[in-house]
Amino acid sequence: MKQFADHFKAIVGADHVLADTTEMAPYGIDRTTLWQPNPSLVIRPDSIEQVRQIVLLANAHNIPLVPSGGRTGLAGGAVARHGEVVVSLERMNRIRHFSGPDQAVTCEAGVITKHLQQFAQEQGLFYPVDFASSGSSHIGGNVATNAGGIHVLRYGGTREQITGLKVVTGNGDILDLNRGLVKNNCGPDLRHLFIGSEGILGFICEVTVRLQPAPPPQTVMVVASRAITDLLSVFQQARKRFSLSAFEFFSQQAVDAVTAHTGQPSPFTTPAPCYGLLEFDAPHDEEAISDFFAHCQSHGWIDDAVIARSERQARTLWQLRENISESLSPRKPLKNDVAVRLEVLPRFIAQLESLLADRFPDLRSVWFGHLGDGNIHVNILQPDEGGDRQFAEKVPQILALVFDLVSRQGGSISAEHGVGLLKRDSLKRSESAGEAMLRVQLKTCFDPHDVMNRGKVV
């Protein structure tokens, strides 16, 4: 593809076409470690018109394109391993417009999620989609993967925040979808086809986000329980008594990883099999929390609890949950992002732990996730011995085991991380043949020459 470098330079400028292997490598990979990056070029446009010209050139010469945002994905969706041209939207990082009456902001796809959160705060408002990689992920990538995070329980995921998208389709057309409207009933809403599409239909270039009122002060509590069934009982009771913003779950193995990696001490003197982190609107008095704790303890659902008495203590408790991924990263885990209905969650976890112990006794698993919405992250750690190659050979077997069980429980093999390369061939376990055919037809409709993120998802 390097023969086309001059054509791309004419579109974006010579300084924004990278051809050096070392410079390109970080753009050709996300946070997965199963593939080697091998992009032929990296293009960094500055406007939606430049994106359109890039797509038209790609269509004319059958050049495969890979969209690139903050590259924090965990499913291989941003991997360029077959000489594709990577199109990075990092220069398209401007806040375009803020509407006070609409409580909405329009920004380019390259705006970092944390920056959008900070902008909302400056307006006295709140952008609720939040997760561990918000400091480096881009809003365009959040939309492309329908990112979830810790506040889905209360606010929903990225999809629920988006009132408008400006996209360049794989055919080179610019579409202005929904235009920031709250009500618009003019047939099927094409905006929702691009949310979660992982770049296979086109480039998400501009996003209009509806902001939320600033939340009231929050109370953060971590409870220690003996079983996931107990945590579910705690969740149901908390949902009746409080206005929950989050209900997270993590295992003792996750706590051990965080304390070993960061040096942060555990707030509990006695280890427990599992923990729940609750965040909810602060009540007017302490009696409500005391009654809640006493009720849960009397039923044997919790053995101990810690309540934050300051914002600093609340941040410290949240770090037990938010630092898990970083703490596990040296072990290069295989991350499974699955979702099942809450009523089958305890059975699912028990069965999967049993299957993994039986089939892969040399591998350790670490559990955590968003228990309130049934989204669990199962991390399979690489063993200390054996190396990447031997572990990679086991990956298809592990995924088949996990996904087969998810399918039998009527769940999703990808709750919020996307499909990408990692789960593409496993989608048949979560969808019918009719759904698969419609997905292919949609891809063909918006990207007839298959230049957009070729080989991903479908």
C-alpha positions as CSV (number, residue, x, y, z in Angstrom):
1,M,0.0,0.0,0.0
2,K,3.0,2.3,0.3
3,Q,2.7,3.1,-3.4
4,F,-0.4,5.2,-2.4
5,A,1.5,7.2,0.3
6,D,1.7,10.3,-1.9
7,H,-2.0,10.2,-2.6
8,F,-2.7,10.1,1.1
9,K,-0.2,12.9,1.7
10,A,-2.1,15.1,-0.8
11,I,-5.2,14.6,1.4
12,V,-3.8,15.1,4.9
13,G,-0.3,16.5,4.5
14,A,3.0,14.8,4.5
15,D,3.5,15.1,8.2
16,H,0.4,13.1,8.9
17,V,1.2,10.0,6.8
18,L,3.5,7.6,8.8
19,A,5.4,4.8,7.0
20,D,8.2,4.0,9.5
21,T,7.6,0.6,11.0
22,T,8.5,1.7,14.5
23,E,6.3,4.8,14.4
24,M,3.4,2.7,13.0
25,A,3.5,-0.2,15.4
26,P,1.5,1.4,18.3
27,Y,-1.3,2.3,15.8
28,G,-1.8,-1.2,14.5
29,I,-2.8,-2.9,17.8
30,D,-5.1,-2.5,20.7
31,R,-4.7,-4.0,24.2
32,T,-5.0,-7.5,23.0
33,T,-1.7,-9.4,22.8
34,L,-2.6,-12.3,20.4
35,W,-1.6,-10.5,17.1
36,Q,1.4,-8.7,15.8
37,P,0.7,-5.2,14.3
38,N,1.6,-4.9,10.6
39,P,0.1,-1.7,9.1
40,S,1.4,-0.5,5.8
41,L,0.6,3.2,6.5
42,V,-0.9,5.3,9.2
43,I,-3.1,8.3,8.1
44,R,-4.1,11.0,10.5
45,P,-6.9,13.2,9.0
46,D,-8.0,16.5,10.5
47,S,-11.6,16.8,9.2
48,I,-14.6,14.8,8.1
49,E,-13.9,15.8,4.5
50,Q,-10.4,14.4,4.7
51,V,-11.9,11.1,6.0
52,R,-14.3,11.1,3.1
53,Q,-11.5,11.5,0.6
54,I,-9.5,8.7,2.2
55,V,-12.5,6.4,1.9
56,L,-13.1,7.3,-1.7
57,L,-9.4,6.6,-2.5
58,A,-9.7,3.3,-0.7
59,N,-12.7,2.3,-2.7
60,A,-11.0,3.2,-6.0
61,H,-8.0,1.0,-5.2
62,N,-9.3,-1.7,-2.9
63,I,-7.3,-0.4,0.1
64,P,-8.4,-2.0,3.4
65,L,-8.8,0.6,6.2
66,V,-8.7,0.1,10.0
67,P,-10.2,2.9,12.2
68,S,-8.0,3.8,15.2
69,G,-9.1,5.7,18.3
70,G,-7.4,5.4,21.7
71,R,-6.8,1.7,21.0
72,T,-7.9,0.5,24.4
73,G,-10.1,-2.2,23.0
74,L,-9.9,-5.8,24.2
75,A,-11.2,-7.8,21.3
76,G,-8.7,-7.0,18.5
77,G,-11.1,-4.6,16.7
78,A,-8.3,-2.1,16.0
79,V,-5.7,-4.6,15.0
80,A,-4.0,-4.1,11.6
81,R,-2.1,-7.4,10.9
82,H,-2.4,-7.8,7.1
83,G,-0.9,-4.6,5.8
84,E,-4.0,-2.5,6.2
85,V,-3.9,1.3,6.3
86,V,-4.7,2.6,9.7
87,V,-6.8,5.8,9.9
88,S,-6.2,7.5,13.3
89,L,-8.7,10.1,14.3
90,E,-6.5,11.5,17.1
91,R,-6.2,14.9,15.5
92,M,-10.0,15.2,15.3
93,N,-10.3,16.1,19.0
94,R,-12.3,19.3,19.2
95,I,-15.4,20.2,21.1
96,R,-17.6,21.6,18.4
97,H,-20.6,23.0,20.1
98,F,-22.4,23.1,23.5
99,S,-26.1,23.7,23.8
100,G,-27.2,24.7,27.3
101,P,-31.0,24.3,26.6
102,D,-30.4,20.8,25.2
103,Q,-27.8,19.9,27.7
104,A,-25.9,18.5,24.8
105,V,-22.3,18.7,23.5
106,T,-21.1,17.9,19.9
107,C,-17.5,16.8,19.7
108,E,-15.2,15.1,17.2
109,A,-14.5,11.4,17.5
110,G,-11.0,11.8,18.8
111,V,-12.0,13.6,22.0
112,I,-10.7,11.6,25.0
113,T,-13.5,10.3,27.2
114,K,-12.0,11.9,30.4
115,H,-11.8,15.3,28.6
116,L,-15.5,15.0,27.8
117,Q,-16.3,14.2,31.4
118,Q,-14.3,17.3,32.5
119,F,-16.0,19.5,30.0
120,A,-19.4,18.3,31.2
121,Q,-18.4,19.1,34.8
122,E,-17.3,22.6,33.8
123,Q,-20.9,23.1,32.6
124,G,-22.3,21.9,35.9
125,L,-23.4,18.6,34.2
126,F,-22.3,15.0,34.1
127,Y,-21.2,12.5,31.4
128,P,-21.9,9.1,33.1
129,V,-20.0,6.6,30.9
130,D,-16.9,5.8,32.9
131,F,-14.4,2.9,33.0
132,A,-10.7,2.3,33.8
133,S,-9.5,3.4,30.4
134,S,-11.4,6.7,30.2
135,G,-8.1,8.6,30.4
136,S,-7.0,7.3,27.0
137,S,-10.1,6.0,25.2
138,H,-11.8,8.2,22.5
139,I,-15.4,9.0,22.4
140,G,-15.6,7.7,18.8
141,G,-14.3,4.3,20.0
142,N,-16.7,4.3,22.9
143,V,-19.6,4.7,20.4
144,A,-18.1,2.1,18.0
145,T,-18.1,-0.5,20.8
146,N,-21.1,0.8,22.7
147,A,-18.9,1.1,25.8
148,G,-20.5,0.4,29.2
149,G,-18.6,0.9,32.4
150,I,-19.5,1.3,36.0
151,H,-22.7,3.4,35.8
152,V,-24.8,1.4,33.3
153,L,-27.0,0.3,36.1
154,R,-28.3,3.9,36.5
155,Y,-27.6,5.7,33.2
156,G,-27.3,3.0,30.6
157,G,-24.3,2.6,28.3
158,T,-23.0,4.8,25.5
159,R,-26.0,4.1,23.3
160,E,-28.3,5.8,25.7
161,Q,-26.2,9.0,25.7
162,I,-26.0,9.6,21.9
163,T,-28.5,11.9,20.2
164,G,-26.6,12.4,17.0
165,L,-23.8,11.0,14.8
166,K,-22.0,12.3,11.8
167,V,-20.4,9.4,9.9
168,V,-18.6,8.6,6.7
169,T,-19.8,5.3,5.4
170,G,-17.6,2.7,3.8
171,N,-18.9,3.9,0.4
172,G,-17.7,7.5,1.1
173,D,-21.1,9.1,1.9
174,I,-21.4,11.6,4.8
175,L,-24.5,11.0,6.9
176,D,-25.8,13.3,9.6
177,L,-27.8,10.9,11.8
178,N,-30.6,12.1,14.1
179,R,-29.0,15.6,14.4
180,G,-29.2,15.8,18.2
181,L,-32.9,15.4,18.3
182,V,-34.8,14.0,21.3
183,K,-37.8,13.0,19.2
184,N,-37.4,11.9,15.6
185,N,-39.7,9.1,14.3
186,C,-38.9,9.1,10.6
187,G,-38.4,5.4,10.1
188,P,-35.6,3.2,11.3
189,D,-32.9,5.1,13.3
190,L,-29.7,4.5,11.4
191,R,-27.7,6.1,14.3
192,H,-28.1,2.9,16.2
193,L,-26.6,0.7,13.5
194,F,-23.3,2.6,13.9
195,I,-23.3,2.4,17.7
196,G,-21.6,-0.8,18.5
197,S,-20.6,-1.5,14.8
198,E,-16.8,-1.6,15.5
199,G,-16.0,0.3,12.4
200,I,-17.3,-2.2,9.9
201,L,-19.8,0.2,8.4
202,G,-17.8,3.4,8.3
203,F,-16.1,6.1,10.3
204,I,-17.8,7.7,13.3
205,C,-16.4,11.3,12.9
206,E,-18.7,13.5,15.1
207,V,-20.8,12.7,18.1
208,T,-23.6,14.6,19.9
209,V,-23.9,13.6,23.5
210,R,-26.8,14.3,25.9
211,L,-25.3,15.2,29.3
212,Q,-26.9,14.4,32.6
213,P,-27.6,16.6,35.7
214,A,-24.7,16.4,38.2
215,P,-25.3,13.6,40.6
216,P,-25.9,14.2,44.3
217,P,-23.2,13.2,46.8
218,Q,-22.6,9.5,46.7
219,T,-22.0,6.9,49.4
220,V,-19.6,4.1,48.7
221,M,-19.7,0.8,50.5
222,V,-17.8,-2.5,50.1
223,V,-19.3,-5.6,51.5
224,A,-17.7,-9.0,52.0
225,S,-19.8,-12.1,51.2
226,R,-19.4,-15.8,51.2
227,A,-21.1,-16.5,47.8
228,I,-22.3,-14.7,44.7
229,T,-25.9,-15.7,45.6
230,D,-25.5,-13.6,48.8
231,L,-24.3,-10.7,46.8
232,L,-27.3,-10.9,44.6
233,S,-29.5,-10.8,47.7
234,V,-27.6,-7.7,48.8
235,F,-28.1,-6.1,45.4
236,Q,-31.9,-6.7,45.5
237,Q,-32.2,-5.3,48.9
238,A,-30.0,-2.3,48.1
239,R,-32.1,-1.6,45.0
240,K,-35.2,-1.4,47.1
241,R,-33.7,1.0,49.7
242,F,-31.3,3.3,47.8
243,S,-30.9,5.0,44.4
244,L,-28.0,2.9,43.2
245,S,-25.5,4.3,40.7
246,A,-23.3,1.2,40.7
247,F,-23.1,-2.4,42.0
248,E,-19.7,-4.0,41.2
249,F,-18.3,-7.4,42.1
250,F,-14.8,-8.8,42.5
251,S,-13.2,-11.9,44.0
252,Q,-10.6,-12.3,46.6
253,Q,-8.1,-13.2,43.9
254,A,-8.8,-9.8,42.3
255,V,-8.2,-8.1,45.7
256,D,-4.9,-10.0,46.1
257,A,-3.8,-8.9,42.6
258,V,-4.5,-5.2,43.4
259,T,-2.8,-5.2,46.8
260,A,0.2,-7.0,45.5
261,H,0.6,-4.7,42.4
262,T,-0.2,-1.3,44.0
263,G,0.6,-1.8,47.7
264,Q,-2.9,-0.7,48.6
265,P,-3.9,-2.6,51.8
266,S,-7.2,-4.5,51.8
267,P,-9.8,-2.8,54.0
268,F,-10.8,-6.2,55.5
269,T,-8.7,-8.2,58.0
270,T,-10.3,-11.5,57.1
271,P,-10.4,-12.5,53.4
272,A,-13.8,-13.4,51.8
273,P,-14.7,-15.3,48.6
274,C,-16.3,-12.3,47.0
275,Y,-17.0,-8.6,47.5
276,G,-19.6,-6.1,46.3
277,L,-19.0,-2.4,45.8
278,L,-22.2,-0.3,46.1
279,E,-22.4,3.4,45.2
280,F,-25.7,5.2,45.9
281,D,-27.1,8.6,46.6
282,A,-26.2,9.6,50.1
283,P,-29.2,9.2,52.5
284,H,-30.2,12.0,54.9
285,D,-29.1,10.1,57.9
286,E,-27.0,7.1,59.0
287,E,-30.0,5.1,60.1
288,A,-30.9,3.9,56.6
289,I,-27.4,2.4,56.1
290,S,-27.3,0.9,59.6
291,D,-30.7,-0.8,59.0
292,F,-29.5,-2.0,55.6
293,F,-26.4,-3.5,57.1
294,A,-28.3,-5.2,59.9
295,H,-30.9,-6.6,57.6
296,C,-28.2,-8.1,55.3
297,Q,-26.1,-9.5,58.2
298,S,-29.1,-11.0,59.9
299,H,-29.8,-13.0,56.7
300,G,-26.2,-14.1,56.5
301,W,-25.6,-12.3,53.2
302,I,-22.6,-10.3,54.4
303,D,-19.9,-10.9,56.9
304,D,-18.4,-7.5,57.0
305,A,-18.7,-4.0,55.4
306,V,-16.6,-0.9,55.0
307,I,-18.2,2.6,54.3
308,A,-16.3,5.6,53.0
309,R,-16.6,8.6,55.3
310,S,-14.9,11.0,52.8
311,E,-14.3,11.5,49.1
312,R,-10.8,10.3,49.6
313,Q,-11.9,7.1,51.2
314,A,-14.5,6.6,48.5
315,R,-11.7,6.9,45.8
316,T,-9.6,4.4,47.8
317,L,-12.4,1.8,47.8
318,W,-13.1,2.3,44.1
319,Q,-9.4,1.6,43.4
320,L,-9.9,-1.9,44.6
321,R,-12.2,-2.4,41.6
322,E,-10.7,0.0,39.1
323,N,-7.1,-1.2,39.5
324,I,-7.9,-4.8,38.8
325,S,-7.2,-4.8,35.1
326,E,-3.9,-2.9,35.5
327,S,-2.8,-5.3,38.3
328,L,-3.5,-8.3,36.1
329,S,-1.9,-7.0,32.9
330,P,1.6,-8.4,33.7
331,R,0.1,-11.9,33.5
332,K,-1.3,-11.1,30.0
333,P,-4.7,-12.5,30.8
334,L,-7.3,-13.8,28.3
335,K,-10.2,-11.5,29.0
336,N,-13.7,-12.8,28.6
337,D,-16.4,-10.2,28.7
338,V,-19.8,-12.0,29.0
339,A,-23.3,-11.2,30.2
340,V,-26.1,-13.4,31.5
341,R,-29.4,-12.8,33.2
342,L,-29.0,-12.2,37.0
343,E,-31.2,-15.2,37.9
344,V,-28.7,-17.6,36.2
345,L,-25.5,-15.8,37.2
346,P,-24.6,-17.9,40.3
347,R,-25.1,-21.1,38.4
348,F,-23.1,-19.8,35.4
349,I,-20.1,-18.9,37.6
350,A,-20.2,-22.2,39.5
351,Q,-20.3,-24.2,36.3
352,L,-17.6,-22.2,34.5
353,E,-15.2,-22.5,37.5
354,S,-15.8,-26.2,37.6
355,L,-15.2,-26.6,33.8
356,L,-12.1,-24.5,33.9
357,A,-10.6,-26.4,36.8
358,D,-11.3,-29.7,35.1
359,R,-10.1,-28.8,31.6
360,F,-7.3,-26.4,32.4
361,P,-6.1,-27.1,36.0
362,D,-2.8,-25.2,35.4
363,L,-4.6,-21.9,34.7
364,R,-6.0,-19.5,37.3
365,S,-9.1,-17.4,36.7
366,V,-9.9,-14.0,38.3
367,W,-13.5,-12.7,38.4
368,F,-14.8,-9.2,38.5
369,G,-17.4,-7.1,36.8
370,H,-20.7,-5.2,36.8
371,L,-22.9,-7.5,38.8
372,G,-25.8,-5.0,38.7
373,D,-26.3,-5.5,35.0
374,G,-25.1,-9.1,34.7
375,N,-21.8,-8.3,33.0
376,I,-18.9,-10.4,34.3
377,H,-15.3,-10.3,33.3
378,V,-13.5,-13.7,33.5
379,N,-9.7,-13.3,33.3
380,I,-7.7,-16.4,32.5
381,L,-4.1,-15.8,33.6
382,Q,-1.1,-17.1,31.7
383,P,0.9,-19.5,33.8
384,D,4.3,-18.5,35.0
385,E,5.9,-21.1,32.8
386,G,5.1,-22.1,29.2
387,G,5.2,-18.7,27.4
388,D,2.9,-16.8,25.1
389,R,2.9,-19.5,22.4
390,Q,1.7,-22.4,24.5
391,F,-1.0,-20.2,26.1
392,A,-2.1,-18.9,22.7
393,E,-2.6,-22.5,21.5
394,K,-5.1,-23.0,24.4
395,V,-7.1,-19.8,23.7
396,P,-9.5,-21.3,21.1
397,Q,-10.3,-24.1,23.5
398,I,-10.9,-21.8,26.4
399,L,-13.1,-19.5,24.4
400,A,-15.1,-22.4,23.1
401,L,-15.6,-23.7,26.7
402,V,-16.7,-20.2,28.0
403,F,-18.9,-19.3,25.0
404,D,-20.6,-22.6,24.8
405,L,-21.7,-22.3,28.5
406,V,-22.7,-18.6,27.9
407,S,-24.9,-19.8,24.9
408,R,-26.5,-22.5,27.0
409,Q,-27.4,-19.9,29.6
410,G,-28.9,-17.6,27.0
411,G,-26.2,-14.9,27.5
412,S,-24.0,-12.7,25.4
413,I,-20.3,-13.5,24.5
414,S,-19.6,-9.8,24.3
415,A,-21.3,-7.5,26.9
416,E,-19.3,-4.3,26.3
417,H,-15.8,-5.0,24.8
418,G,-16.9,-5.8,21.3
419,V,-16.3,-8.7,18.9
420,G,-13.3,-7.7,16.8
421,L,-11.1,-10.6,15.8
422,L,-11.2,-12.3,19.1
423,K,-14.9,-13.4,19.0
424,R,-15.8,-13.1,15.4
425,D,-15.8,-16.8,14.7
426,S,-17.8,-17.4,17.9
427,L,-20.7,-15.2,17.1
428,K,-22.6,-18.2,15.8
429,R,-23.0,-19.2,19.4
430,S,-24.9,-16.0,20.2
431,E,-27.0,-15.4,17.1
432,S,-29.1,-17.3,14.6
433,A,-28.2,-17.9,11.0
434,G,-30.8,-15.3,10.1
435,E,-29.2,-12.6,12.3
436,A,-25.8,-13.5,10.8
437,M,-27.1,-13.0,7.3
438,L,-28.7,-9.7,8.1
439,R,-25.4,-8.5,9.6
440,V,-23.6,-9.4,6.4
441,Q,-26.2,-7.6,4.3
442,L,-25.9,-4.5,6.4
443,K,-22.1,-4.5,6.0
444,T,-22.5,-4.8,2.2
445,C,-25.1,-2.0,2.1
446,F,-22.9,0.5,3.9
447,D,-19.5,-0.8,2.7
448,P,-20.0,-2.5,-0.6
449,H,-16.3,-2.9,-1.4
450,D,-15.4,-4.2,2.1
451,V,-12.7,-1.6,2.8
452,M,-13.8,-0.9,6.4
453,N,-12.2,-3.0,9.1
454,R,-12.1,-6.0,6.9
455,G,-12.3,-9.4,8.6
456,K,-13.6,-8.0,11.9
457,V,-17.0,-8.9,13.4
458,V,-18.3,-10.6,10.2
